[in-house]
Amino acid sequence: MYNLLIGGAAGQGIDTTAAILEKLLKKSGYNVFTIKDFMSRVRGGHNFALIRFGVEPVLSHSNKLDGIIALNDETVELHKAQLNQNGFILCDSKLNTQDSRAIKINMTEIANEIGNPRVSGSIAVGAVLKLFGENTADAKDVLKDFVKEQYLEMNVKAVEAGYEIPEERFAHLNGNFSDCMILSGTKALSLGAIAAGLRFYSAYPMSPSTSIMEYLADKGEDANIMVEQAEDEIAAINMAIGASYAGARAMTGTSGGGFSLMVEALGLSGMAEIPLVVVDVQRPGPVTGLPTRTEQSDLKFVISASQGEFPRMVIALRNHEDAFYQTVRAFQLAEKYQIPVILLSDQYLGDSTATVKPFDLTSIPPEKPAEQAAEGEYLRYRYTEDGISPRLIPGKTKNFVAIDSDEHDERGWITESAEVRTKMMDKRMKKLQKLGLELQEPEFLGSESFDTLLLGWGSTYGSIAEAVKLLNESSGKHYAALVFGDIYPLPQKLLREKAAAAKQIINVEQNATGQLADLIREQTGISCSSSILKYDGRQISGEEIAELVLKGVQS
């Protein structure tokens, strides 16, 4: 498996170069995983992309490098310590580095000879292909997706020129991932929403969730989706609730700061029993925090958001494939139980890209029409054994479909009756009993005969999976992990079984307080022995987790 870093200042074309390279590598048969580390600025600063590729599954990033494409001197100074001794630093000859691993190419001069100084990135792409034993056969096909037609041929020439300069350094690996897709977590989530029948999406731009709106707006006409940029997050969630009441499958998305504004309306979805999917793409807080970084610090917040009590579900997305299928499932559960379902993603998962097998659309059941009213008077909030009342769509029935944000009776009329209040609360909360039967247990990873059990949730999945593999291969001891997707209500069967067999339990989270560990202790009485917590805005790697476990981290 190989690791490549492309670094420089904002505005130097890092994203485009990385996107071209990862697509070329995928076409060559590699499994690819790319993350982006960028500052909250349009120009300057230090940004980089990490591309990891190989012929085995690539589940997360690594900070150990085989190569660096340095667009400025700062990149070399910041990352050369991560570079393997036999690695390379590919850079323009004008850079000042004297590192013996540097391969200096006069990219500026070659680009000027080709006729466009902006093709330097394509020269670097060609050189990288040669270094890793690849060829340029797919260059033109890939480049046409990233450059305008009038610049296509000169970029192809630039790739070929770069290819001729270095000697091959690494052997080509034979993989079979060329038929896979390359998707960001955001695109996988968005495609899941489209596959689930999304008809209305409303949001206010807030990184790192904005790319959901951008992608859905781009595909809106083809997919028959109305995308509305609201004036703020309060309007966005209320628009989505209104669209759902009117019969459209609806979703809204934001980050933690925007979700803070949505919480009262989230309660409206719960009280009025209107299906709703809400996406929270987490970033470090509070307030503005680190807008372009990652964290897992909204878990407790979304579980308890809005005053009062009402049933909801929280699903943490673990990887790109999971993002697609769990988004489909979120819509199905929201419709079935007439509740809000909150999807927790984060900047790491949302902005990273990975090779993903084509999705199985045959596994997605068709949308079901709203339930028809029983004989006699239609009661929107009829008391039922499972708490789920018959739902009709206004305008598609002769019945009056009443809803209310105040406490109400079966008809939807406001009430202050103590008896009705108790019965209606019991009706709503009954949904959790049936929902509990549909919870998905956390994924178990590692050795069945383990001594140490790691616990995690969401996007730490890949890093934890890699850490368990590293530990089992190198330590002489046995390790396993549970990584939660469904997280509220908390599935407990597998957790109780595996926790009882563990000599120590370590929770791994991207927050400062161990929010999953707190939830598990609250719900089950199971306590973790120690914690690995990272909250600097950067995602923890499998190597970091393994190292800290071996050092015996204490909480």
VEXVEX-799482 format. One record per residue (C-alpha): residue number from 1; x, y, z. Coordinates in steps of 0.05 Angstrom, whole numbers, always signed. Each point is the difference from the previous one (the first is absolute). Last residue first. Layout:
REC resi      u      v      w
REC  NUM      X      Y      Z
...
//
This chain:
REC resi      u      v      w
REC  555   -170   +156   +620
REC  554    +64    -41     -3
REC  553    +36    -18    -63
REC  552    +40    -64     +4
REC  551    +58    +15    -47
REC  550    -23    -57    -45
REC  549    -69    +32     -6
REC  548    +32    +67    -17
REC  547    +42    -30    -56
REC  546    -59    -39    -29
REC  545    -44    +62     +0
REC  544    +53    +44    -33
REC  543    +13    -52    -54
REC  542    -74     -6    -15
REC  541     -3    +75    -11
REC  540    -35    +53    +41
REC  539    -36    +54    -39
REC  538    +24    +71     +8
REC  537    -41    +55    +35
REC  536    +43     -1    +63
REC  535    -51    -43    +37
REC  534    +30    -69     +9
REC  533    -23    -46    +55
REC  532    +27    -69    +15
REC  531    -35    -22    +63
REC  530     +9    -48    +58
REC  529    -33    -58    +37
REC  528    -68    +14    -30
REC  527    -62     -7    +44
REC  526    -61    -43    -14
REC  525    -61    +23    +41
REC  524    -44    -12    -61
REC  523    -34    +65    -21
REC  522    +40    +51    +40
REC  521    +66    -36     -7
REC  520    -11     -8    -75
REC  519    -19    +73     -8
REC  518    +61    +23    +40
REC  517    +46    -44    -41
REC  516    -30    +28    -64
REC  515    +12    +71    +24
REC  514    +73    -10    +19
REC  513    +13    +70    +26
REC  512    +49    +34    -48
REC  511    -27    -23    -67
REC  510    +23    -43    -59
REC  509    -13    -66    +35
REC  508    +34    -67    +16
REC  507    -28    -37    +61
REC  506    +44    -51    +33
REC  505    -28    -62    +34
REC  504    +43    -47    +42
REC  503     -3    -73    +19
REC  502    -56    -10    -51
REC  501    -49    -58     -1
REC  500    -57    +36    +35
REC  499    +10    +60    -47
REC  498    -10    -46    -60
REC  497    -68    -25    +22
REC  496    -25    +66    +28
REC  495    +19    +37    -63
REC  494    -29    -54    -46
REC  493    -69     +7    +32
REC  492     +1    +75    +16
REC  491    -24    +40    -60
REC  490     -3    +73    +23
REC  489    -63    +38    -20
REC  488    +40    +39    -21
REC  487    +66    -25    -29
REC  486    -15    -39    -62
REC  485    +68     +1    -33
REC  484    +43    -25    +57
REC  483    +70    -29     -6
REC  482    +15    -60    +44
REC  481    +72    -20     +4
REC  480    +47    -59    +10
REC  479    +70    -13    +26
REC  478    +42    -62    +15
REC  477    +72     +3    +24
REC  476    +65    -16    -36
REC  475     +8    +74    -16
REC  474    +14     +1    -74
REC  473    -55    -31    -42
REC  472    -57     +8    +50
REC  471    +19    +72    +14
REC  470     +6    +19    -73
REC  469    -67    -30    -18
REC  468    -34    +32    +60
REC  467    +31    +67    -19
REC  466    -24     -6    -72
REC  465    -71    -14    +21
REC  464     +3    +58    +50
REC  463    +25    +48    -54
REC  462    -54    -22    -48
REC  461    -57     +4    +50
REC  460    +20    +67    +30
REC  459    -51    +30    -47
REC  458    -60    -20    +41
REC  457     +8    -33    +68
REC  456    +53    -30    +44
REC  455    +13    -54    +52
REC  454    +64    -40     +6
REC  453     +0    -67    +35
REC  452    +63    -29    +32
REC  451     +7    -74    +18
REC  450    -24    -29    -65
REC  449    -17    -72    -19
REC  448    -48    +19    -57
REC  447    +56    +40    -32
REC  446    -13    +63    -40
REC  445    -60    +42    -19
REC  444    -73     -1    +23
REC  443    -47    +48    -33
REC  442    -50    +33    +48
REC  441    -69    -32     +3
REC  440    -53    +26    -47
REC  439    -64    +23    +33
REC  438    -65    -25    -30
REC  437    -30    -32    +62
REC  436    +14    +64    +39
REC  435    -45    +38    -48
REC  434    -58    -41    +25
REC  433    +12    +21    +72
REC  432    +21    +71    -20
REC  431    -68    +12    -33
REC  430    -33     -8    +68
REC  429    +28    +69    +17
REC  428    -51    +35    -44
REC  427    -59    -38    +29
REC  426    +24     +9    +72
REC  425     +5    +75    -11
REC  424    -70     +1    -30
REC  423    -29    -40    +58
REC  422    +33    +44    +52
REC  421    -22    +64    -33
REC  420    -71    -27    -11
REC  419     -7    -15    +75
REC  418    +29    +68    +21
REC  417    -48    +36    -46
REC  416    +30    +64    -28
REC  415    -22    -13    -71
REC  414    +11    +28    -69
REC  413    -36    -38    -56
REC  412    +39    -51    -41
REC  411    -57    -48     -5
REC  410    +32    -50    +48
REC  409     +9    +55    +52
REC  408    +52    +55     +0
REC  407    +61    +28    +35
REC  406    +20    +63    -36
REC  405    +39     -5    -65
REC  404    -62    -23    -37
REC  403    -20    -40    -61
REC  402    -67     -9    -33
REC  401    -12    -39    -64
REC  400    -73    +14    -21
REC  399    -25    -60    -38
REC  398    -19     +3    -73
REC  397    +68    -27    -17
REC  396    +59    +17    -45
REC  395     +0    +74    +17
REC  394    +28    -12    +69
REC  393    +41    -65     +3
REC  392    -27    -54    +46
REC  391    +35    -32    +59
REC  390    -30    -56    +42
REC  389    +29     +1    +70
REC  388    +63    -36    +23
REC  387     +1     -9    +76
REC  386    +10    -76     -5
REC  385    -67    -19    +31
REC  384    -37    +59    -31
REC  383    -30    +65    +26
REC  382    -23    +41    -60
REC  381    +41    +62    -13
REC  380    -26    +19    -68
REC  379    -70    -24    +17
REC  378    -42    -12    -62
REC  377    -73    -13    +20
REC  376    -28    -67    -22
REC  375    +36    -57    -33
REC  374    +75     +3     +4
REC  373    +39    +53    -37
REC  372    +48    -20    -54
REC  371    +73     -4    +15
REC  370    +47    +45    -39
REC  369    +25    -30    -65
REC  368    +59    -48     +4
REC  367    +65    +18    -34
REC  366    +32    -59    -36
REC  365    +48    -45    +39
REC  364    +75    +13     -9
REC  363    +39    -65     -6
REC  362     -6     +1    -76
REC  361    +41    +64     +1
REC  360    +64    -37    +17
REC  359    +52    +55     +1
REC  358    +60     -4    -46
REC  357    +61    -18    +43
REC  356    +33    +60    +33
REC  355    +69    +30    -11
REC  354    +11    +55    +50
REC  353     -5    +75     +8
REC  352     +7    +41    +64
REC  351    -41    +64     +7
REC  350    -61    -28    +37
REC  349    +36    -54    +39
REC  348    +52    +47    +30
REC  347    -47    +59     +5
REC  346    -50    -38    +41
REC  345    -62    -44     -8
REC  344    -57     -9    +49
REC  343    -68    -16    -31
REC  342    -60    +21    +41
REC  341    -67    -35     -9
REC  340    -61    +41    +18
REC  339    -62    -42    +13
REC  338    -60    -26    -38
REC  337    +17    -72    +17
REC  336     -3    -29    -70
REC  335    +17    +64    -36
REC  334    +61    +18    +43
REC  333    +22    -73     -2
REC  332     -2     -3    -76
REC  331    +34    +67     -8
REC  330    +56    -20    +48
REC  329     +8    -67    -37
REC  328    +18    +34    -65
REC  327    +49    +44    +39
REC  326    +28    -63    +32
REC  325    +12    -32    -68
REC  324    +38    +58    -30
REC  323    +41    +21    +60
REC  322    +17    -72    +16
REC  321    +35     -6    -67
REC  320    +40    +63    +15
REC  319    +19    -18    +71
REC  318    -27     -2    +71
REC  317    -62    +44     -1
REC  316    -29    +11    +69
REC  315    -75    -12     +6
REC  314    -42    +37    +51
REC  313    -74    -17     +7
REC  312    -55    +41    +31
REC  311    -57    -11    +49
REC  310    -25    +60    +40
REC  309    +17    +33    +66
REC  308     -1    +73    +18
REC  307    +44    +56    -24
REC  306    +39     -6    -64
REC  305    +66    -38     -9
REC  304    +13    -59    +46
REC  303    +31    -51    -47
REC  302    +25    +55    -46
REC  301    +40    +32    +55
REC  300    +28    -63    +30
REC  299    +30    -19    -67
REC  298    +24    +69    -23
REC  297    +74     -7    +18
REC  296    +25    -47    -54
REC  295    +53    +46    -32
REC  294    +27    +22    -67
REC  293    +32    +63    -29
REC  292    -21    +53    -50
REC  291    -42    +45    +45
REC  290    +46     -6    +62
REC  289    -43    +28    +56
REC  288    -53    +47    -26
REC  287    -42     -6    +63
REC  286    +22    -60    +41
REC  285    +26    -36    -38
REC  284    +38    -49    -43
REC  283    -35    -24    -62
REC  282    -58    -48     -9
REC  281    -41    -12    -62
REC  280    -69     -1    +32
REC  279    -52    -28    -48
REC  278    -74     +4    +16
REC  277    -52    -49    -28
REC  276    -73    +16    +16
REC  275    -65    -37     +8
REC  274    -56    +42    +32
REC  273    -25    -25    +67
REC  272    -26    +69    +21
REC  271    +36     -4    +66
REC  270    +64    -30    -28
REC  269     +4    +43    -62
REC  268    -16    +61    +42
REC  267    +55    -20    +48
REC  266    +49     +3    -57
REC  265    -28    +70    -13
REC  264    +24    +21    +69
REC  263    +69    -30    -14
REC  262    +15    +31    -67
REC  261    +41    +59    +22
REC  260    +51    -44    +36
REC  259     +1    -44    -62
REC  258    +30    +60    -37
REC  257    +58     +4    +48
REC  256    +10    -76     -1
REC  255     +2     -7    -76
REC  254    -58     +2    -48
REC  253    -48    -43    -40
REC  252    -74     -3    -15
REC  251    -40    -57    -28
REC  250    -69    -12    -30
REC  249    -41    -56    -30
REC  248    -59    +38    -28
REC  247    -70    -11    +27
REC  246    -24    +70    +20
REC  245    +21    -13    +72
REC  244    +69    -17    -27
REC  243     +4    +66    -38
REC  242    -20    +38    +62
REC  241    +52    -35    +42
REC  240    +53    +15    -52
REC  239    -20    +73     -2
REC  238     +3     +2    +77
REC  237    +70    -29     -2
REC  236    +26    +51    -49
REC  235    -35    +60    +30
REC  234    +34    -11    +67
REC  233    +66    -15    -37
REC  232     +2    +69    -32
REC  231    -23    +37    -63
REC  230    -15    -66    -35
REC  229    +35    -28    -60
REC  228    -54    -44    -29
REC  227    +11    -64    -40
REC  226    -61    -30    -34
REC  225    +16    -70    -24
REC  224    -21    -33    -65
REC  223    +64    -41     -7
REC  222    +22    +30    -66
REC  221    -19    +71    +21
REC  220    +30     -6    +69
REC  219    +67    -30    -19
REC  218    +40    +64     +6
REC  217    -44    +24    +57
REC  216    +10    -67    +35
REC  215    +76     +7     -6
REC  214     +3    +72    +24
REC  213    -48    -14    +58
REC  212    +41    -58    +24
REC  211    +64    +40    -12
REC  210    -24    +51    +52
REC  209     +6    -48    +58
REC  208    +73    +15    +18
REC  207    -11    +58     +1
REC  206    -64    +38    +10
REC  205    -45    +22    -57
REC  204    -74     +4    +21
REC  203    -41    -61    -16
REC  202    -62    -28    -33
REC  201     -8    -65    -37
REC  200    -65    -23    -30
REC  199    -17    -62    -42
REC  198    +44    -54    +29
REC  197    -22    -68    -26
REC  196    +47    -47    +39
REC  195    +47     -5    -60
REC  194     +8    +76     +0
REC  193    +14     +0    +75
REC  192    +51    -56     -9
REC  191    +32    +39    -57
REC  190     +7    +59    +47
REC  189    +33    -43    +54
REC  188    +49    -29    -51
REC  187    +14    +69    -27
REC  186    +16    +27    +70
REC  185    +44    -59    +17
REC  184    +40    +15    -62
REC  183     -6    -48    -58
REC  182    +46    -38    -46
REC  181    -39    -56    -34
REC  180    +25    -71     -9
REC  179    +13    -33    -68
REC  178    +75    +12     +4
REC  177     +4    -34    +68
REC  176    +35    -64    -23
REC  175    +71    +10    +24
REC  174    +68    -19    -28
REC  173    +54    +39    +35
REC  172    +49    +41    -41
REC  171    +69     +0    +31
REC  170    +30    +62    +31
REC  169    +57    +46    -23
REC  168     -6     +5    -76
REC  167    +51    +52    -24
REC  166    -19    +73     -5
REC  165     -6    +46    -61
REC  164    -42    -32    -56
REC  163    -66     -1    +39
REC  162     +3    +75    +12
REC  161     +1    +13    -75
REC  160    -57    -49    -11
REC  159    -43    +33    +53
REC  158    +16    +69    -29
REC  157    -17    -23    -70
REC  156    -68    -24    +26
REC  155     -9    +68    +33
REC  154    +16    +34    -67
REC  153    -51    -44    -34
REC  152    -57    +16    +49
REC  151     +7    +76     +4
REC  150    -52    +18    -53
REC  149    -46    -55    +26
REC  148     -3    +29    +70
REC  147    +35    -39    +55
REC  146    -24    -48    +54
REC  145    -44    -53    -33
REC  144    +42     +2    -63
REC  143    +61    -18    +42
REC  142    -25    -70    +15
REC  141     -8    -23    -72
REC  140    +64    +35    -21
REC  139    +41    -33    +55
REC  138    -27    -71     -8
REC  137    +60    -27    -39
REC  136    +52    +38    +42
REC  135    +34    -60    +32
REC  134    +12    -24    +71
REC  133    +64    -23    +34
REC  132     -8    +43    +62
REC  131    +54    +50    -18
REC  130    -26     +4    -71
REC  129    -70    +18    +22
REC  128    +29    +51    +48
REC  127    +38    +35    -55
REC  126    -62     +5    -44
REC  125    -40    +30    +57
REC  124    +55    +51    +14
REC  123     -2    +23    -72
REC  122    -76     +5     +6
REC  121     +8    +45    +60
REC  120    +48    +45    -38
REC  119    -53    +11    -54
REC  118    -16    +71    +25
REC  117    +61    +31    -33
REC  116    -32    -10    -69
REC  115    +36     -6    -66
REC  114    +34    -68     +1
REC  113    +67    +36     +5
REC  112    -27    +41    +58
REC  111    -21    -63    +36
REC  110    +69    -31    -10
REC  109    +34    +62    +28
REC  108    -46     +3    +61
REC  107     +6    -75    +12
REC  106    +75     +0     +4
REC  105     -1    -66    +36
REC  104    +34    -13    +68
REC  103     -3    -70    +27
REC  102    +14    +10    +74
REC  101    +22    -60    +43
REC  100    +68    +31    +14
REC   99    -35    +58    +35
REC   98    +31    +66    -22
REC   97    -66    +37     -3
REC   96     -1    +69    -29
REC   95    -56     -7    -51
REC   94    +16    +28    -70
REC   93    +10    -70    -28
REC   92    -74    -14     +6
REC   91    -17    -57    +47
REC   90     -6    -75     +8
REC   89    +24    -22    +69
REC   88    +15    -74     -1
REC   87     -2    -61    +46
REC   86    +56    -48    +15
REC   85    +10    +28    +70
REC   84    -75     +1    +11
REC   83    -30    +70     +5
REC   82    -35    +22    +64
REC   81    +59    +44    +20
REC   80     -4    +34    -68
REC   79    -70    +26    +16
REC   78     +3    +71    +27
REC   77    +66    +21    -32
REC   76    -17    -28    -68
REC   75    -70    +31     -1
REC   74    +28    +68    +22
REC   73    +47     +1    -60
REC   72    -58     +3    -50
REC   71    -38    -44    -49
REC   70    +27    -63    +32
REC   69    -22    -66    -28
REC   68    +21    -47    +56
REC   67    +11    -74     -5
REC   66     +2    -65    +39
REC   65    -32    +31    +62
REC   64    -19    -22    +70
REC   63    -60    +41    +24
REC   62    -50    -53    -21
REC   61    -72     +8    -22
REC   60    -59    -46     +8
REC   59    -35    -62    -26
REC   58    +44    -21    -58
REC   57    -21    -71    -20
REC   56    +57    -38    -33
REC   55    +30    +18    -68
REC   54    +30    +65    +22
REC   53    -11    +75     +5
REC   52     +5    +56    +51
REC   51     -6    +71    -24
REC   50    +11    +55    +52
REC   49    -20    +70    -21
REC   48    +33    +63    +26
REC   47    -12    +72    +20
REC   46    +47    +51    +30
REC   45    -19    +73     +2
REC   44    -10    +42    -62
REC   43    -64    +17    -36
REC   42    -74    -15    +12
REC   41     +4    -11    +75
REC   40    -28    -48    +52
REC   39    +60    -47     -2
REC   38     +3    -66    -36
REC   37    +14    -72    +16
REC   36    -30    -45    -53
REC   35     -7    -76     +2
REC   34     +7    -50    -55
REC   33    -12    -76     -1
REC   32    +14    -41    -63
REC   31     -7    -73    -17
REC   30    +44     -9    -61
REC   29    -16    -31    -67
REC   28    +35    +48    -48
REC   27    -66    +37     -9
REC   26     +1    +13    +75
REC   25    +70    +28     -6
REC   24    -22    +47    -56
REC   23    -60    +23    +41
REC   22    +43    +12    +62
REC   21    +51    +39    -40
REC   20    -51    +46    -34
REC   19    -36    +15    +66
REC   18    +66    +13    +36
REC   17    +23    +49    -54
REC   16    -67    +35     +2
REC   15     -2     +6    +75
REC   14    +72    +27     +4
REC   13    -10    +52    -53
REC   12    +45    +55    +28
REC   11    -57    +43    +26
REC   10    +10    -18    +73
REC    9    +73    -10    +14
REC    8    +39    -64    -10
REC    7     -2    -74    +12
REC    6    -12    -65    -38
REC    5    +14    -61    +44
REC    4     +6    -72    -24
REC    3     -7    -65    +38
REC    2    +10    -69    -32
REC    1    -26    -69    +19
//
